[in-house]
Amino acid sequence: MISSTLLAAAASVPPTPVWTPTVGIIISVSSLVVLLLSTRIEKPLVGPKFPILPVSIPTFVGAMAFGHVIGIGIVLGLTNIGRL
């Protein structure tokens, strides 16, 4: 059974946003911005080089992951204040 404390906390959780093209655009743009900023780190070319971009594959994967985290924060923040 579900604890009464968990049910009380669940009532105060804001609604989860539904995926829309706007959400996809926000996450894509934030990932792109973080990828562009990743070229400014101290050693972006450690490891195998990415064939197209001036970063390594580990830097690319890390930048995309961090960009998604930032994008999710933006989407949740905008949903919480009612803008999305």
LINRA-V84133 format. One record per run of one state. SS is the DSSP state (H for helix, E for strand, - for the rest). FROM is the first residue (numbers start at 0). LEN is the number of residues. If there is no record, write none. Layout:
{{SS & FROM & LEN} {SS & FROM & LEN}}
This chain:
{{- & 0 & 3} {H & 3 & 7} {- & 10 & 10} {H & 20 & 20} {- & 40 & 8} {E & 48 & 1} {- & 49 & 6} {E & 55 & 1} {H & 56 & 24} {- & 80 & 4}}
